[in-house]
Amino acid sequence: MSESSTKQLLCVLCAKLHNPADFCPVHPDEPLLDPDDDDVRFELMALDDKAKSRFYMWCGGVGAALGFVLGIVAYYLVKSQSPVVAEALRMEIVFGGLAALLALGLVVAKLRYRPKFTEWTRDDHSI
């Protein structure tokens, strides 16, 4: 048998190798790709980059929304104790909460994100 007939091909949707065929057996509308082809590797890197951007934006957005709510709650808590301080620092309190939880959301994204195609896109395949 030749090497090309035993080579497995990659489905982008399930990120798994399959025996050579025109389309993925799990996703019949998805063509299989050769992960050793440089153009395919670059496309897989681009897909991972898009997924990373979406995940970071989602985590940052959720963090910012929660932070904004937390900032408003903190503002009213400070206002109940010291109205003068609360009015003087209104925007700092609200946007401080927003910025703090936005940053926390981005830290969570950094810790939780895992590229889907790293097995086929890293330069050193022996890792």
Secondary structure as UniProt FT lines:
FT   HELIX           3..6
FT   STRAND          9..11
FT   TURN            12..15
FT   STRAND          16..18
FT   TURN            28..29
FT   TURN            35..36
FT   HELIX           38..81
FT   HELIX           83..88
FT   HELIX           90..112
FT   HELIX           118..121
FT   TURN            125..126
//
